[in-house]
Amino acid sequence: MLVSQKLKISSVIASSGLTLIIFLITNLLGVKGLIDKQLTGSIPAYFMGASFIGMSTKDVLSSIGLAGLAGAFFSIILFNISPLFKGFGGGLGTVACISVLMVTSVAKLINRLKK
């Protein structure tokens, strides 16, 4: 989200570019034996899924704090109940979507309660 806004590039390019950087770094660390080989595939995949959250527009996630909260929900869901989403299309995208929906729903509810 920050990269696409600051550099004025599309969110897809920002997500892809950052995921590529993470992929290269983790694979380099894996080749050097600094991280477990299994993590060289997992970390970029999880990063890519989390970057889907950053593709949300400011109309959906109005602040970096909300994006961070959605990222926290993404992690919790991914590591605890993501196997339940098999067969729902892209699992990472599904979890990212649910995370954004949770955060935006709570934010809208809080705004309504304040009125």
WORAJO-V597816 format. One record per helix or strand of 2 or more residues. SS is the DSSP state (H for helix, E for strand). FROM is the first residue (numbers start at 0). TO is the last residue. If there is no record, write none. Layout:
BEGIN
{{SS:FROM:TO} {SS:FROM:TO}}
END
This chain:
BEGIN
{{H:1:6} {H:10:30} {H:38:53} {H:63:84} {H:90:113}}
END
